[in-house]
Amino acid sequence: MLRIIAVYGVIAGIIVVIGTYAGMAAVPDGGGYFGMAVGYLTMLVALSMVFVGVRQYRDTANGGVIRFLPAFGLGLAISLVAAAFYVVSWEEYSYYTNYSFMDKYVGGTLRRMQADGEPAAKIAKFAAEMEAFKVQYAKPLFRMAMTLSEIVPVGLLVSLVSAAILRNPRALPAKI
């Protein structure tokens, strides 16, 4: 089981890291909703390795059957390995860009708000809130927790769906 967790967790981690770096190169200021959608889509693609890993374990090590809780636990373990890659890569990205992401993100968001004709009071309120958030985000443990909170819910959802599907031995049975 540990081999399955390591192999599929690392594959998912590599996919999410490549996707993160590609997304940051394509949309350096965060990209608003588009950047967020691309980021979560990348996580979903990477975490599809949870399904593959649980199916592999079910079919090879468990004789084609697995109960929900063991499948869910295996999925979570694979997700947490991928999440560790995601957090470490974000910290690395932050370090090599002099921790400038929040400045770029806030600046880009403020420009989009102005271009969309948002009221000045709303823009000023958002700017003040983001200045307070930037102080918190500068703290490494807070930043890591925020980064982790982006990918863990996706991993949880994929693990739940994978376990629910694969607990049925007739769902994508092994080809013997």
C-alpha positions as a LaTeX table, in Angstrom:
\begin{tabular}{lrrr}
\hline
Residue & $x$ (\AA) & $y$ (\AA) & $z$ (\AA) \\
\hline
Met1 & 0.00 & 0.00 & 0.00 \\
Leu2 & 2.84 & 2.41 & 0.82 \\
Arg3 & 4.27 & 1.88 & $-2.66$ \\
Ile4 & 0.91 & 2.80 & $-4.23$ \\
Ile5 & 0.69 & 5.91 & $-2.03$ \\
Ala6 & 4.22 & 6.97 & $-2.91$ \\
Val7 & 4.03 & 6.29 & $-6.65$ \\
Tyr8 & 0.63 & 7.85 & $-7.31$ \\
Gly9 & 1.13 & 10.64 & $-4.79$ \\
Val10 & 4.40 & 11.64 & $-6.45$ \\
Ile11 & 2.87 & 11.48 & $-9.93$ \\
Ala12 & $-0.04$ & 13.66 & $-8.77$ \\
Gly13 & 2.42 & 16.00 & $-7.05$ \\
Ile14 & 4.52 & 16.40 & $-10.18$ \\
Ile15 & 1.43 & 17.11 & $-12.28$ \\
Val16 & 0.15 & 19.73 & $-9.84$ \\
Val17 & 3.60 & 21.39 & $-9.62$ \\
Ile18 & 3.94 & 21.57 & $-13.41$ \\
Gly19 & 0.40 & 22.92 & $-13.67$ \\
Thr20 & 1.03 & 25.50 & $-10.97$ \\
Tyr21 & 4.21 & 26.79 & $-12.59$ \\
Ala22 & 2.62 & 26.85 & $-16.04$ \\
Gly23 & $-0.39$ & 28.72 & $-14.66$ \\
Met24 & 1.78 & 31.25 & $-12.86$ \\
Ala25 & 3.81 & 31.83 & $-16.02$ \\
Ala26 & 0.66 & 32.30 & $-18.09$ \\
Val27 & $-1.21$ & 34.46 & $-15.57$ \\
Pro28 & 1.36 & 36.14 & $-13.29$ \\
Asp29 & $-1.11$ & 38.33 & $-11.34$ \\
Gly30 & $-3.40$ & 35.45 & $-10.39$ \\
Gly31 & $-5.82$ & 36.01 & $-13.27$ \\
Gly32 & $-8.93$ & 36.42 & $-11.15$ \\
Tyr33 & $-11.60$ & 33.80 & $-11.73$ \\
Phe34 & $-9.84$ & 32.45 & $-14.82$ \\
Gly35 & $-6.64$ & 31.82 & $-12.89$ \\
Met36 & $-8.59$ & 30.20 & $-10.08$ \\
Ala37 & $-10.47$ & 27.94 & $-12.51$ \\
Val38 & $-7.22$ & 26.89 & $-14.20$ \\
Gly39 & $-5.64$ & 26.19 & $-10.81$ \\
Tyr40 & $-8.48$ & 24.01 & $-9.58$ \\
Leu41 & $-8.72$ & 22.21 & $-12.93$ \\
Thr42 & $-5.01$ & 21.42 & $-12.66$ \\
Met43 & $-5.56$ & 20.05 & $-9.15$ \\
Leu44 & $-8.44$ & 17.91 & $-10.37$ \\
Val45 & $-6.37$ & 16.49 & $-13.24$ \\
Ala46 & $-3.45$ & 15.79 & $-10.90$ \\
Leu47 & $-5.66$ & 14.22 & $-8.27$ \\
Ser48 & $-7.18$ & 11.88 & $-10.83$ \\
Met49 & $-4.18$ & 9.78 & $-9.80$ \\
Val50 & $-6.13$ & 9.06 & $-6.61$ \\
Phe51 & $-8.69$ & 7.12 & $-8.65$ \\
Val52 & $-5.96$ & 5.34 & $-10.61$ \\
Gly53 & $-4.03$ & 4.46 & $-7.45$ \\
Val54 & $-7.06$ & 3.15 & $-5.55$ \\
Arg55 & $-8.12$ & 1.10 & $-8.57$ \\
Gln56 & $-4.60$ & $-0.30$ & $-8.92$ \\
Tyr57 & $-4.54$ & $-1.31$ & $-5.26$ \\
Arg58 & $-8.02$ & $-2.80$ & $-5.43$ \\
Asp59 & $-7.25$ & $-4.85$ & $-8.52$ \\
Thr60 & $-3.72$ & $-6.05$ & $-7.74$ \\
Ala61 & $-3.32$ & $-6.26$ & $-3.97$ \\
Asn62 & $-6.92$ & $-6.83$ & $-2.94$ \\
Gly63 & $-8.16$ & $-9.28$ & $-5.52$ \\
Gly64 & $-10.57$ & $-6.85$ & $-7.15$ \\
Val65 & $-12.47$ & $-5.72$ & $-4.05$ \\
Ile66 & $-12.05$ & $-2.88$ & $-1.57$ \\
Arg67 & $-14.33$ & $-1.45$ & 1.09 \\
Phe68 & $-15.20$ & 2.23 & 1.19 \\
Leu69 & $-13.11$ & 3.29 & 4.21 \\
Pro70 & $-9.84$ & 1.66 & 3.11 \\
Ala71 & $-10.34$ & 3.11 & $-0.39$ \\
Phe72 & $-11.08$ & 6.53 & 1.08 \\
Gly73 & $-8.03$ & 6.36 & 3.36 \\
Leu74 & $-5.78$ & 5.35 & 0.47 \\
Gly75 & $-7.16$ & 8.21 & $-1.60$ \\
Leu76 & $-6.54$ & 10.69 & 1.20 \\
Ala77 & $-2.97$ & 9.46 & 1.62 \\
Ile78 & $-2.27$ & 9.91 & $-2.10$ \\
Ser79 & $-3.89$ & 13.36 & $-1.93$ \\
Leu80 & $-1.74$ & 14.40 & 1.03 \\
Val81 & 1.46 & 13.45 & $-0.80$ \\
Ala82 & 0.33 & 15.58 & $-3.75$ \\
Ala83 & $-0.62$ & 18.39 & $-1.34$ \\
Ala84 & 2.87 & 18.31 & 0.16 \\
Phe85 & 4.35 & 18.76 & $-3.32$ \\
Tyr86 & 1.93 & 21.64 & $-3.93$ \\
Val87 & 2.83 & 23.46 & $-0.70$ \\
Val88 & 6.57 & 22.99 & $-1.17$ \\
Ser89 & 6.39 & 24.16 & $-4.79$ \\
Trp90 & 4.40 & 27.25 & $-3.77$ \\
Glu91 & 6.94 & 28.10 & $-1.10$ \\
Glu92 & 9.73 & 27.62 & $-3.65$ \\
Tyr93 & 7.91 & 29.82 & $-6.17$ \\
Ser94 & 7.34 & 32.46 & $-3.52$ \\
Tyr95 & 11.00 & 32.42 & $-2.51$ \\
Tyr96 & 12.28 & 32.79 & $-6.07$ \\
Thr97 & 9.88 & 35.65 & $-6.80$ \\
Asn98 & 10.75 & 37.52 & $-3.59$ \\
Tyr99 & 7.32 & 36.80 & $-2.13$ \\
Ser100 & 5.77 & 39.21 & $-4.62$ \\
Phe101 & 2.66 & 37.19 & $-5.51$ \\
Met102 & 0.31 & 38.97 & $-3.13$ \\
Asp103 & 1.39 & 42.40 & $-4.41$ \\
Lys104 & 0.81 & 41.26 & $-8.01$ \\
Tyr105 & $-2.48$ & 39.58 & $-7.12$ \\
Val106 & $-3.86$ & 42.59 & $-5.23$ \\
Gly107 & $-2.66$ & 45.00 & $-7.92$ \\
Gly108 & $-4.23$ & 42.94 & $-10.70$ \\
Thr109 & $-7.49$ & 42.57 & $-8.80$ \\
Leu110 & $-7.67$ & 46.30 & $-8.08$ \\
Arg111 & $-7.04$ & 47.07 & $-11.77$ \\
Arg112 & $-9.83$ & 44.65 & $-12.79$ \\
Met113 & $-12.19$ & 46.22 & $-10.25$ \\
Gln114 & $-11.45$ & 49.70 & $-11.62$ \\
Ala115 & $-11.85$ & 48.52 & $-15.22$ \\
Asp116 & $-15.20$ & 46.94 & $-14.31$ \\
Gly117 & $-16.38$ & 50.28 & $-12.90$ \\
Glu118 & $-16.66$ & 49.18 & $-9.27$ \\
Pro119 & $-17.45$ & 52.02 & $-6.82$ \\
Ala120 & $-14.41$ & 53.72 & $-5.29$ \\
Ala121 & $-15.59$ & 52.90 & $-1.77$ \\
Lys122 & $-15.72$ & 49.19 & $-2.59$ \\
Ile123 & $-12.24$ & 49.32 & $-4.13$ \\
Ala124 & $-10.84$ & 51.18 & $-1.11$ \\
Lys125 & $-12.44$ & 48.70 & 1.29 \\
Phe126 & $-10.99$ & 45.76 & $-0.66$ \\
Ala127 & $-7.54$ & 47.39 & $-0.74$ \\
Ala128 & $-7.60$ & 47.89 & 3.03 \\
Glu129 & $-8.68$ & 44.29 & 3.66 \\
Met130 & $-5.97$ & 42.99 & 1.37 \\
Glu131 & $-3.29$ & 45.06 & 3.09 \\
Ala132 & $-4.23$ & 43.38 & 6.37 \\
Phe133 & $-4.26$ & 39.99 & 4.65 \\
Lys134 & $-0.81$ & 40.59 & 3.15 \\
Val135 & 0.61 & 41.02 & 6.65 \\
Gln136 & $-0.78$ & 37.60 & 7.63 \\
Tyr137 & 0.27 & 36.02 & 4.31 \\
Ala138 & 3.88 & 37.07 & 4.91 \\
Lys139 & 4.02 & 34.57 & 7.79 \\
Pro140 & 5.25 & 31.18 & 6.48 \\
Leu141 & 2.96 & 28.95 & 8.56 \\
Phe142 & $-0.09$ & 31.01 & 7.64 \\
Arg143 & 0.89 & 30.96 & 3.95 \\
Met144 & 1.46 & 27.18 & 4.04 \\
Ala145 & $-1.91$ & 26.63 & 5.73 \\
Met146 & $-3.62$ & 28.80 & 3.11 \\
Thr147 & $-1.89$ & 26.89 & 0.31 \\
Leu148 & $-2.84$ & 23.56 & 1.86 \\
Ser149 & $-6.45$ & 24.72 & 2.21 \\
Glu150 & $-6.62$ & 25.15 & $-1.57$ \\
Ile151 & $-5.80$ & 21.56 & $-2.51$ \\
Val152 & $-7.04$ & 19.48 & 0.45 \\
Pro153 & $-10.78$ & 19.97 & $-0.28$ \\
Val154 & $-10.20$ & 18.85 & $-3.88$ \\
Gly155 & $-8.32$ & 15.78 & $-2.62$ \\
Leu156 & $-11.09$ & 15.04 & $-0.14$ \\
Leu157 & $-13.75$ & 15.23 & $-2.85$ \\
Val158 & $-11.78$ & 13.09 & $-5.32$ \\
Ser159 & $-11.06$ & 10.53 & $-2.58$ \\
Leu160 & $-14.76$ & 10.34 & $-1.65$ \\
Val161 & $-15.88$ & 9.90 & $-5.25$ \\
Ser162 & $-13.14$ & 7.37 & $-6.00$ \\
Ala163 & $-13.95$ & 5.31 & $-2.90$ \\
Ala164 & $-17.68$ & 5.41 & $-3.66$ \\
Ile165 & $-17.16$ & 4.19 & $-7.22$ \\
Leu166 & $-14.41$ & 1.66 & $-6.64$ \\
Arg167 & $-16.01$ & $-0.08$ & $-3.65$ \\
Asn168 & $-18.19$ & $-1.76$ & $-6.26$ \\
Pro169 & $-16.08$ & $-4.58$ & $-7.74$ \\
Arg170 & $-18.07$ & $-4.38$ & $-10.97$ \\
Ala171 & $-16.97$ & $-0.76$ & $-11.54$ \\
Leu172 & $-14.06$ & $-0.95$ & $-13.97$ \\
Pro173 & $-13.13$ & $-4.53$ & $-13.10$ \\
Ala174 & $-9.60$ & $-5.78$ & $-13.59$ \\
Lys175 & $-8.91$ & $-7.35$ & $-16.97$ \\
Ile176 & $-7.68$ & $-10.85$ & $-16.33$ \\
\hline
\end{tabular}
